[in-house]
Amino acid sequence: VVLEAGFSINKPVSLDPCYGDFTGSSDPADPAYGVPDGLKDSADFFYFLDHFVAGDLAVCDLTGSSDPNDPRYGVPDGTIEAHDFFYMLDLFAIGCP
């Protein structure tokens, strides 16, 4: 995926064509919670934040660097940190095909 500034995202291997689409709802009681819906919207953002705060590696470990020129960009590194948050913002800005 190429960002407007010419940077590319080394997207982790995923069968999902809309990487970063985490959920159809930000409400944990909703059956769509945690089920991708083909859109990136505020529900995905808040879902990510919930799991970021909870330390959920399976959802939030997205990258080892927030620098698009770094080879670790888009490659999970086993930790949750600010890099993952900023990478999620990059994904969110790209949208879905």
Helices and strands as residue ranges (DSSP letters): H 42-54, H 57-60, H 82-94
